[in-house]
Amino acid sequence: LSTEKRHKEPSTVRGEPQSDPRNVPSQAPVGALLSATLRLVSAELGAPVVPPSAETPPPAAVTQPPAAGRPVDCRRAKCIALTLDDGPSPQTARVLDDLARLKVPATFFVIGRQAAAHPQLLRRMVAEGHTIGNHSWSHPWFWKQSARKMRTELDRTDTTIRKITGVEPKYFRPPYGNVNRPVEQAARSRGLAIVDWSVDPQDWKSRNTAAVTAKVVGTARPGAIILGHDLYPSTRKALPGIVQRLRAKGYVFVSLDELLGRTRPGRVYRQC
């Protein structure tokens, strides 16, 4: 109780004189002595204190909810991972709001020049438990680039992410999902595992919320990696419905780290 409360309240419990435990005979039962003491404390604090009673049942045990971030065993659970490409953009903030409300971790494969333009969104991603992956600096057709150009695209993006967040990326998603031997070698040289996807709603093509939702929910399987693009309004609107419907089917949304476990640089991962 605050000091102000103590000064405003009367020194006795209304309608009842206070007992001084010093006036209780020494042979009085322990319960009576304890009761008197509690009454005195009550008066000094300005609020009644109810003494314990043998007839009063103990309070019911409170069941604590699972701790946030508790690891999930994907060998038993129906794990699935959400990934979002081509951001960040100002609209990514709305996606982060929804993910926070739904308690869903995601991996954002960011374009380097977009990341440089929206550093506050990258810092928010990390602060809220999401993963940031490398999606190249300028989103070119990666497999058409020279080995030197590939490395430059990867390095500029990695450096930008690291400077903004302090986090070293470990995943790379080539633009358009184009993977060949030189792409694998470029990723391996930078210590990056390549992450493609197994569920593609083609949201860039349909731009339709209902169609995106139906495609993801209909093709999802345990261990799947979902592809999406947070720059499309239709995809942003679809995310809450996708999460709710997949959870109703028993799926658990996890990070790529939880889904894939230990990964190897240069190796391609499309699902668990």
Rosetta silent file (secondary structure, phi, psi, omega in degrees, C-alpha in Angstrom):
SEQUENCE: LSTEKRHKEPSTVRGEPQSDPRNVPSQAPVGALLSATLRLVSAELGAPVVPPSAETPPPAAVTQPPAAGRPVDCRRAKCIALTLDDGPSPQTARVLDDLARLKVPATFFVIGRQAAAHPQLLRRMVAEGHTIGNHSWSHPWFWKQSARKMRTELDRTDTTIRKITGVEPKYFRPPYGNVNRPVEQAARSRGLAIVDWSVDPQDWKSRNTAAVTAKVVGTARPGAIILGHDLYPSTRKALPGIVQRLRAKGYVFVSLDELLGRTRPGRVYRQC
SCORE:     score description
SCORE:     0.000 S_00000001
   1 L     0.000  148.935 -177.755    0.000    0.000    0.000 S_00000001
   2 L   -76.428  163.405  177.418    1.169    3.521   -0.698 S_00000001
   3 H   -62.305  -39.203  179.747    2.188    6.000    2.011 S_00000001
   4 H   -60.671  -39.837  179.317   -0.764    8.188    1.058 S_00000001
   5 H   -62.721  -41.876 -178.735   -3.132    5.287    1.681 S_00000001
   6 H   -61.768  -40.361 -176.001   -1.675    4.677    5.119 S_00000001
   7 H   -73.209  -28.676 -175.047   -2.177    8.304    6.180 S_00000001
   8 H   -84.230  -27.953 -175.910   -5.758    8.534    4.959 S_00000001
   9 L   -79.732  148.302  176.302   -7.122    5.337    6.504 S_00000001
  10 L   -67.814  162.717 -175.086   -8.256    5.193   10.167 S_00000001
  11 L   -83.529   -2.782  178.415   -6.069    3.368   12.632 S_00000001
  12 L  -129.967  154.706  173.346   -8.721    0.777   13.456 S_00000001
  13 L   -71.503  130.918 -173.486  -10.876   -1.546   11.432 S_00000001
  14 L   -53.440  130.177  173.108  -14.338    0.047   11.257 S_00000001
  15 L    80.027    6.565 -176.606  -16.760   -1.118   13.965 S_00000001
  16 L  -145.958  119.973  177.667  -14.271   -3.254   15.822 S_00000001
  17 L   -65.562  150.420 -177.304  -11.798   -2.271   18.583 S_00000001
  18 L   -91.931  144.032  177.749   -8.279   -3.474   18.051 S_00000001
  19 L   -94.955  142.531  174.508   -6.552   -5.980   20.303 S_00000001
  20 L  -100.010  120.201 -177.740   -3.012   -5.519   21.467 S_00000001
  21 H   -60.208  -18.622  178.966   -1.173   -8.853   21.446 S_00000001
  22 H   -71.557  -19.263 -179.880    0.751   -7.724   24.527 S_00000001
  23 H   -90.886   -1.297  179.792   -2.527   -7.942   26.524 S_00000001
  24 L   -80.813  128.152 -179.643   -3.146  -11.555   25.538 S_00000001
  25 L   -56.405  149.131 -176.346   -2.397  -13.916   28.457 S_00000001
  26 L   -64.078  -26.506 -178.061    0.695  -16.041   27.962 S_00000001
  27 L   -87.327    4.351 -179.747   -1.335  -19.220   28.274 S_00000001
  28 L   -64.363  150.131  178.365   -3.688  -18.182   25.432 S_00000001
  29 L   -58.312  151.326 -179.215   -3.814  -20.544   22.472 S_00000001
  30 H   -59.493  -37.604 -179.127   -1.332  -19.837   19.687 S_00000001
  31 H   -60.923  -40.104 -179.859   -4.213  -19.250   17.262 S_00000001
  32 H   -66.846  -40.224  178.212   -5.626  -16.439   19.406 S_00000001
  33 H   -62.798  -43.786  179.760   -2.227  -14.772   19.684 S_00000001
  34 H   -63.859  -40.911  179.781   -1.701  -14.976   15.926 S_00000001
  35 H   -61.460  -43.942 -179.097   -5.173  -13.561   15.274 S_00000001
  36 H   -64.957  -40.554  179.556   -4.551  -10.591   17.556 S_00000001
  37 H   -62.313  -43.639 -179.626   -1.207   -9.884   15.958 S_00000001
  38 H   -65.024  -34.759  177.623   -2.721   -9.918   12.482 S_00000001
  39 H   -64.786  -38.932  179.488   -5.466   -7.549   13.608 S_00000001
  40 H   -66.033  -43.466  177.332   -2.858   -5.088   14.837 S_00000001
  41 H   -61.059  -38.606  179.343   -0.935   -5.295   11.555 S_00000001
  42 H   -59.068  -45.481 -177.647   -4.227   -4.762    9.739 S_00000001
  43 H   -63.674  -41.263 -177.766   -4.897   -1.541   11.587 S_00000001
  44 H   -68.539  -33.604 -178.384   -1.445   -0.152   10.883 S_00000001
  45 H   -86.183  -15.973  178.883   -1.644   -0.960    7.146 S_00000001
  46 L    85.790   14.688  178.690   -5.182    0.339    6.742 S_00000001
  47 L  -148.074  139.431 -177.856   -6.687   -2.907    5.397 S_00000001
  48 L   -67.512  142.068  174.914   -8.071   -5.939    7.207 S_00000001
  49 L  -113.871  122.621 -177.102   -5.992   -9.092    7.239 S_00000001
  50 L   -84.839  122.004 -179.845   -7.956  -12.290    7.510 S_00000001
  51 L   -68.847  152.479  179.503   -6.307  -14.788    9.874 S_00000001
  52 L   -65.716  148.952 -179.436   -5.843  -18.312    8.612 S_00000001
  53 L  -136.352  145.089  179.496   -8.580  -20.759    9.526 S_00000001
  54 L   -65.305  -23.028 -178.981   -8.738  -24.509    9.508 S_00000001
  55 L   -86.365   -9.192 -178.050  -12.068  -24.206    7.693 S_00000001
  56 L   -89.714  117.968 -179.214  -10.645  -22.083    4.869 S_00000001
  57 L   -69.049  150.214  177.833   -9.434  -24.253    1.961 S_00000001
  58 L   -66.186  154.800  179.232   -6.058  -23.415    0.432 S_00000001
  59 L   -63.602  147.367 -179.688   -6.127  -21.498   -2.874 S_00000001
  60 L   -67.098  146.727  178.557   -6.351  -23.627   -5.989 S_00000001
  61 L   -66.604  139.662  178.828   -3.109  -24.226   -7.838 S_00000001
  62 L   -95.186  126.678  178.126   -2.588  -21.976  -10.863 S_00000001
  63 L   -86.425  119.092 -179.258   -1.594  -23.736  -14.062 S_00000001
  64 L   -79.186  139.586  175.658    1.049  -21.745  -15.859 S_00000001
  65 L   -69.055  161.600  178.109    0.839  -21.507  -19.655 S_00000001
  66 L   -57.203  142.545 -179.710    3.749  -22.902  -21.660 S_00000001
  67 L   -65.169  141.446  178.103    6.745  -20.626  -21.576 S_00000001
  68 L   -63.681  138.139  177.986    7.170  -18.425  -24.637 S_00000001
  69 L    79.548    9.599  179.768    9.835  -19.726  -26.970 S_00000001
  70 L   -63.184  132.152 -178.000    9.801  -23.237  -25.522 S_00000001
  71 L   -59.100  145.443  179.341   11.525  -25.587  -28.012 S_00000001
  72 L  -110.353  135.536  177.072    9.267  -27.809  -30.075 S_00000001
  73 L   -86.734   99.289 -176.023   10.149  -31.406  -30.925 S_00000001
  74 L   -75.430   -3.209  172.528    9.440  -31.468  -34.656 S_00000001
  75 L   -76.026  -20.286 -179.196    9.964  -35.223  -34.739 S_00000001
  76 L  -114.325  -37.041 -177.891    6.604  -35.501  -32.968 S_00000001
  77 L   -84.634  158.020  176.802    4.796  -32.229  -33.649 S_00000001
  78 E   -86.066   79.039 -175.208    3.358  -31.144  -36.999 S_00000001
  79 E   -80.087  148.526  177.469    5.869  -28.352  -37.496 S_00000001
  80 E  -151.231  147.082 -176.268    5.667  -25.829  -40.283 S_00000001
  81 E  -121.171  137.054  178.433    7.714  -22.686  -41.026 S_00000001
  82 E  -101.366  128.714  176.254    6.550  -19.367  -42.458 S_00000001
  83 E  -127.945  143.699 -176.313    8.932  -17.386  -44.675 S_00000001
  84 E  -131.726  129.649 -172.769    8.350  -13.982  -46.262 S_00000001
  85 E  -109.509  162.914  164.900   10.386  -12.508  -49.116 S_00000001
  86 L    78.299    2.365  176.773   11.281   -9.206  -50.786 S_00000001
  87 L   -94.181 -163.205   -1.244   10.897   -6.808  -47.858 S_00000001
  88 L   -84.319  160.725  173.246   11.053   -4.973  -45.720 S_00000001
  89 L  -133.758  169.929  178.960    8.644   -2.236  -46.748 S_00000001
  90 L   -54.951  -30.259 -178.916    6.628    0.187  -44.617 S_00000001
  91 L   -73.175  -14.456  178.666    3.760   -2.322  -44.720 S_00000001
  92 H   -60.905  -26.286  178.569    5.940   -4.961  -43.045 S_00000001
  93 H   -59.928  -36.746  179.119    5.111   -3.272  -39.733 S_00000001
  94 H   -68.398  -36.925  176.705    1.515   -4.487  -40.087 S_00000001
  95 H   -63.577  -43.355  178.583    2.742   -8.028  -40.690 S_00000001
  96 H   -63.209  -36.546  175.571    4.852   -7.835  -37.546 S_00000001
  97 H   -60.023  -46.052 -179.260    1.802   -6.626  -35.614 S_00000001
  98 H   -66.182  -42.549 -179.703   -0.182   -9.671  -36.762 S_00000001
  99 H   -64.022  -37.560  177.255    2.634  -12.107  -36.063 S_00000001
 100 H   -65.092  -42.809 -179.972    3.041  -10.696  -32.553 S_00000001
 101 H   -65.925  -38.064 -177.999   -0.683  -11.029  -31.891 S_00000001
 102 H   -85.689   -9.867 -177.569   -0.747  -14.578  -33.277 S_00000001
 103 L    58.013   54.038 -179.735    2.555  -15.524  -31.589 S_00000001
 104 L  -118.842  125.446  173.208    4.039  -16.859  -34.838 S_00000001
 105 L   -81.621  147.112  178.219    7.772  -16.816  -35.616 S_00000001
 106 E  -138.949  163.859  171.796    8.732  -16.102  -39.214 S_00000001
 107 E  -114.090  123.559  178.775   11.822  -15.820  -41.363 S_00000001
 108 E  -100.815  111.806  174.580   12.132  -12.646  -43.408 S_00000001
 109 E   -88.508  101.347 -169.971   14.343  -13.053  -46.468 S_00000001
 110 E   -94.771  147.546  170.694   15.204   -9.415  -47.004 S_00000001
 111 L   -83.197  132.447 -172.419   16.588   -7.607  -50.030 S_00000001
 112 H   -56.115  -45.466 -177.647   19.712   -5.751  -48.943 S_00000001
 113 H   -69.100  -28.136  174.539   18.834   -2.353  -50.350 S_00000001
 114 H   -71.621  -38.818  177.901   15.375   -2.592  -48.760 S_00000001
 115 H   -62.636  -41.103  179.713   16.930   -3.511  -45.433 S_00000001
 116 H   -64.166  -29.714 -178.326   19.215   -0.486  -45.623 S_00000001
 117 H   -81.850  -18.905 -176.434   16.176    1.734  -46.216 S_00000001
 118 L  -134.169   60.900 -176.456   14.193    0.361  -43.239 S_00000001
 119 H   -61.626  -32.502 -177.761   16.655   -0.454  -40.452 S_00000001
 120 H   -64.303  -31.191  179.124   14.065    0.017  -37.705 S_00000001
 121 H   -72.206  -36.544  176.415   12.015   -2.863  -39.110 S_00000001
 122 H   -64.635  -42.516  179.165   15.019   -5.202  -39.086 S_00000001
 123 H   -64.510  -36.566  177.812   15.729   -4.334  -35.476 S_00000001
 124 H   -66.619  -40.324  178.124   12.094   -4.977  -34.616 S_00000001
 125 H   -55.222  -49.015 -178.302   12.203   -8.379  -36.355 S_00000001
 126 H   -66.326  -43.328 -178.588   15.121   -9.472  -34.230 S_00000001
 127 H   -61.894  -29.513 -177.355   13.670   -7.992  -31.027 S_00000001
 128 L   -98.356   12.133  169.996   10.429   -9.937  -31.574 S_00000001
 129 L    89.121   13.972  178.716   12.131  -13.268  -32.175 S_00000001
 130 L   -90.194  166.705  179.612   12.047  -13.548  -35.951 S_00000001
 131 E  -106.923  143.000  177.067   14.850  -14.721  -38.224 S_00000001
 132 E  -113.650  127.006  178.032   16.411  -12.613  -40.973 S_00000001
 133 E  -116.092  163.989 -178.062   17.759  -14.288  -44.100 S_00000001
 134 E   -89.240  126.596  178.017   19.695  -13.024  -47.108 S_00000001
 135 L  -122.872   27.784 -179.031   17.700  -12.552  -50.338 S_00000001
 136 L    80.521  168.852 -178.694   20.493  -10.774  -52.266 S_00000001
 137 L   -81.986  -42.882 -172.046   21.134   -7.052  -52.536 S_00000001
 138 L  -126.768    6.603  176.516   19.147   -6.184  -55.684 S_00000001
 139 L    61.757   50.642  176.363   17.083   -9.324  -56.508 S_00000001
 140 L   -85.197  171.983  168.293   18.689  -10.263  -59.850 S_00000001
 141 L   -69.845  100.649 -165.534   18.338  -13.573  -61.690 S_00000001
 142 H   -63.512  -41.635 -174.703   21.043  -15.034  -59.525 S_00000001
 143 H   -68.350  -12.613  177.703   22.117  -17.986  -61.630 S_00000001
 144 H   -89.409   -5.562 -176.403   22.858  -15.607  -64.531 S_00000001
 145 L   -85.192  157.317  173.231   25.401  -13.621  -62.501 S_00000001
 146 L   -70.837  162.170  178.604   29.135  -14.106  -62.458 S_00000001
 147 H   -59.099  -39.040 -179.996   30.652  -15.742  -59.380 S_00000001
 148 H   -65.839  -42.361  179.601   32.064  -12.361  -58.354 S_00000001
 149 H   -64.423  -40.179  177.066   28.682  -10.648  -58.728 S_00000001
 150 H   -58.526  -47.160 -178.259   27.004  -13.358  -56.638 S_00000001
 151 H   -63.950  -38.031  178.691   29.510  -12.899  -53.842 S_00000001
 152 H   -64.254  -42.564  178.127   29.078   -9.113  -53.939 S_00000001
 153 H   -61.047  -42.641  179.960   25.291   -9.441  -53.698 S_00000001
 154 H   -69.557  -45.000 -175.848   25.620  -11.761  -50.719 S_00000001
 155 H   -65.206  -42.918 -178.480   28.317   -9.757  -48.949 S_00000001
 156 H   -62.810  -40.237 -179.231   26.562   -6.387  -49.206 S_00000001
 157 H   -71.046  -45.311  177.847   23.358   -7.841  -47.776 S_00000001
 158 H   -57.580  -44.951 -178.191   25.087   -9.786  -45.003 S_00000001
 159 H   -63.098  -41.438  179.863   27.063   -6.692  -44.006 S_00000001
 160 H   -63.984  -46.417  179.351   23.938   -4.532  -43.937 S_00000001
 161 H   -61.732  -43.622 -177.889   22.000   -7.005  -41.785 S_00000001
 162 H   -65.392  -42.135 -179.288   24.936   -7.406  -39.414 S_00000001
 163 H   -66.312  -36.290 -177.165   25.494   -3.651  -39.015 S_00000001
 164 H   -77.963  -41.600 -170.407   21.819   -2.971  -38.323 S_00000001
 165 H  -112.389  -18.986 -173.923   21.021   -5.901  -36.034 S_00000001
 166 L    80.487    3.528 -177.953   24.316   -7.414  -34.886 S_00000001
 167 L  -101.939  136.580  177.026   23.086  -10.760  -36.245 S_00000001
 168 L   -92.723  115.967  179.840   25.049  -12.848  -38.744 S_00000001
 169 L   -61.694  148.358  177.787   22.668  -14.360  -41.338 S_00000001
 170 L  -124.728   -6.022 -179.235   22.881  -18.124  -41.845 S_00000001
 171 E  -122.443  144.714  176.587   20.244  -18.645  -44.553 S_00000001
 172 E  -130.491  133.752  172.944   20.132  -17.521  -48.182 S_00000001
 173 L  -118.665  112.121  178.939   17.190  -17.675  -50.564 S_00000001
 174 L   -63.553  139.563  175.346   18.150  -17.022  -54.190 S_00000001
 175 H   -53.960  137.822 -179.232   15.742  -14.679  -55.999 S_00000001
 176 H    65.397    6.303  179.176   13.112  -16.652  -57.906 S_00000001
 177 H    71.155   16.911 -177.627   14.407  -19.811  -56.236 S_00000001
 178 L   -76.986  117.039 -179.178   17.003  -20.309  -58.982 S_00000001
 179 L  -128.340  130.716  169.260   19.672  -22.725  -57.783 S_00000001
 180 L  -143.040 -174.492 -175.868   22.535  -24.291  -59.710 S_00000001
 181 H   -59.409  -46.983  177.974   26.075  -25.371  -58.896 S_00000001
 182 H   -60.713  -35.808  177.622   27.624  -21.850  -58.984 S_00000001
 183 H   -64.681  -43.619  177.922   24.845  -20.562  -56.711 S_00000001
 184 H   -61.020  -41.663 -179.464   25.522  -23.381  -54.257 S_00000001
 185 H   -66.385  -39.297  178.876   29.243  -22.619  -54.360 S_00000001
 186 H   -64.083  -43.272  178.738   28.676  -18.905  -53.744 S_00000001
 187 H   -64.890  -41.679  179.750   26.471  -19.643  -50.744 S_00000001
 188 H   -62.354  -39.348 -178.455   28.936  -22.186  -49.388 S_00000001
 189 H   -66.359  -21.542  178.890   31.794  -19.701  -49.643 S_00000001
 190 L  -104.653    8.472  176.238   29.805  -17.304  -47.444 S_00000001
 191 L    71.934   26.576 -175.310   28.711  -19.935  -44.923 S_00000001
 192 L  -109.964  131.220  169.886   25.050  -19.751  -45.951 S_00000001
 193 E   -80.733  145.966 -179.300   22.579  -22.618  -46.244 S_00000001
 194 E   -95.635  125.581 -178.623   20.157  -22.269  -49.167 S_00000001
 195 E  -117.934  112.922  171.632   16.468  -22.325  -48.216 S_00000001
 196 L   -95.916 -137.643 -176.916   13.830  -22.770  -50.900 S_00000001
 197 L  -155.876  165.179  175.781   10.239  -23.804  -50.136 S_00000001
 198 L  -122.456  -11.833  176.377    7.717  -26.610  -50.469 S_00000001
 199 E  -123.946  113.307 -178.064    4.470  -24.584  -50.305 S_00000001
 200 L  -123.480  106.280 -179.717    4.097  -21.865  -52.942 S_00000001
 201 L   -79.779   -1.460 -177.200    0.725  -20.068  -53.119 S_00000001
 202 L    51.073   47.546 -178.611    1.966  -18.006  -56.092 S_00000001
 203 H   -64.587  -24.967  177.341    0.751  -14.898  -54.294 S_00000001
 204 H   -66.990  -23.051 -175.304    2.688  -12.734  -56.758 S_00000001
 205 H   -95.588  -47.950 -174.123    0.392  -14.056  -59.490 S_00000001
 206 H   -80.277  -39.127 -176.069   -3.074  -14.313  -57.975 S_00000001
 207 L    51.560   36.211 -176.786   -2.986  -11.292  -55.614 S_00000001
 208 L  -127.835  121.841 -174.479   -6.135  -12.815  -54.093 S_00000001
 209 H   -60.486  -47.449 -178.009   -6.466  -13.381  -50.351 S_00000001
 210 H   -63.845  -40.029 -179.254   -8.894  -16.309  -50.562 S_00000001
 211 H   -67.493  -40.931  178.574   -6.824  -18.056  -53.241 S_00000001
 212 H   -63.366  -45.457 -179.828   -3.581  -17.637  -51.294 S_00000001
 213 H   -61.016  -47.667 -178.118   -5.180  -18.967  -48.120 S_00000001
 214 H   -62.914  -39.277 -178.496   -6.720  -21.971  -49.854 S_00000001
 215 H   -67.699  -43.337 -179.717   -3.470  -22.881  -51.612 S_00000001
 216 H   -66.538  -49.501 -177.809   -1.353  -22.756  -48.468 S_00000001
 217 H   -64.843  -36.274 -177.102   -3.833  -24.619  -46.273 S_00000001
 218 H   -75.862  -24.828 -176.991   -4.543  -27.197  -48.962 S_00000001
 219 H  -108.543   -2.402 -179.223   -0.913  -28.053  -49.744 S_00000001
 220 L   -64.967  140.931  176.155    0.634  -27.782  -46.265 S_00000001
 221 L  -138.985  155.295  176.736    2.347  -30.881  -44.912 S_00000001
 222 L   -55.524  134.096 -179.506    4.355  -31.503  -41.719 S_00000001
 223 L    87.747    4.278 -175.355    7.854  -30.131  -42.176 S_00000001
 224 E   -76.818  154.457  172.799    6.813  -27.718  -44.927 S_00000001
 225 E  -115.091  118.397 -176.788    8.343  -24.316  -45.621 S_00000001
 226 E   -90.581  133.384  175.064    5.744  -21.774  -46.729 S_00000001
 227 E   -98.888  138.010  173.391    6.671  -19.064  -49.223 S_00000001
 228 E  -155.827  170.781 -179.729    4.993  -15.654  -49.148 S_00000001
 229 E  -131.948  115.256 -174.039    5.706  -12.008  -49.940 S_00000001
 230 L   -75.595   -2.988  178.597    4.831   -9.421  -47.315 S_00000001
 231 L   -83.986  -10.031  179.341    4.725   -6.575  -49.852 S_00000001
 232 L   -93.422  126.668  178.591    1.387   -7.788  -51.316 S_00000001
 233 H   -57.200  -36.972 -178.873   -1.754   -6.575  -49.497 S_00000001
 234 H   -63.911  -36.652  178.883   -3.554   -9.823  -50.373 S_00000001
 235 H   -71.722  -41.749  178.021   -0.842  -11.873  -48.670 S_00000001
 236 H   -59.440  -41.161  179.462   -0.818   -9.672  -45.590 S_00000001
 237 H   -69.539  -28.174 -177.075   -4.574  -10.108  -45.265 S_00000001
 238 H   -76.707  -26.227 -170.970   -4.271  -13.870  -45.755 S_00000001
 239 H   -56.537  -48.720 -179.720   -1.759  -14.515  -42.977 S_00000001
 240 H   -58.815  -42.323  179.425   -4.132  -14.531  -39.953 S_00000001
 241 H   -65.873  -38.107  177.354   -6.527  -16.928  -41.685 S_00000001
 242 H   -61.227  -47.379 -178.907   -3.675  -19.205  -42.769 S_00000001
 243 H   -61.972  -48.003 -177.014   -2.352  -19.398  -39.234 S_00000001
 244 H   -63.600  -41.810 -177.631   -5.743  -20.047  -37.667 S_00000001
 245 H   -72.249  -37.269  177.729   -6.743  -22.748  -40.159 S_00000001
 246 H   -70.629  -38.029  176.286   -3.428  -24.576  -39.989 S_00000001
 247 H   -62.936  -36.338  177.821   -3.447  -24.475  -36.191 S_00000001
 248 H   -63.662  -23.843  177.293   -6.943  -25.949  -36.282 S_00000001
 249 L   -90.003    2.889  176.887   -5.384  -28.856  -38.203 S_00000001
 250 L    94.832    8.430 -179.607   -2.791  -29.341  -35.483 S_00000001
 251 E   -79.539  149.605  177.427    0.162  -27.536  -37.070 S_00000001
 252 E  -120.379  124.543  179.450    2.735  -25.714  -34.953 S_00000001
 253 E   -82.620  128.053 -177.988    4.553  -22.709  -36.410 S_00000001
 254 L  -133.399  167.811  176.105    8.275  -22.783  -35.689 S_00000001
 255 L   -76.885  165.693  175.624   11.425  -20.985  -36.783 S_00000001
 256 H   -62.410  -35.293  177.619   13.702  -22.373  -39.478 S_00000001
 257 H   -58.566  -44.463  179.760   16.231  -23.192  -36.765 S_00000001
 258 H   -70.128  -37.963 -176.795   13.681  -25.424  -35.039 S_00000001
 259 H   -71.572  -45.524 -171.562   12.430  -26.958  -38.274 S_00000001
 260 H   -94.751  -22.263 -175.618   15.776  -27.685  -39.939 S_00000001
 261 L    67.749 -145.282 -179.493   18.114  -28.126  -36.993 S_00000001
 262 L   -71.833  130.480 -179.223   21.771  -28.002  -37.921 S_00000001
 263 L  -116.536  162.976 -179.221   22.273  -26.959  -41.546 S_00000001
 264 L  -115.216  133.798  177.843   25.254  -27.088  -43.913 S_00000001
 265 L   -56.684  136.211  177.630   26.487  -24.128  -45.986 S_00000001
 266 L    85.827  -14.902  179.421   25.692  -24.510  -49.672 S_00000001
 267 L   -83.582  146.308 -178.322   23.140  -27.261  -49.152 S_00000001
 268 E   -96.969  130.385  179.247   19.575  -26.704  -50.399 S_00000001
 269 E  -121.864  125.015  178.493   16.643  -27.164  -47.981 S_00000001
 270 L  -113.405  -19.346  175.300   13.069  -27.230  -49.237 S_00000001
 271 E  -168.340  173.554 -179.660   11.403  -28.839  -46.230 S_00000001
 272 L   -74.536    0.000    0.000   12.268  -30.741  -43.085 S_00000001
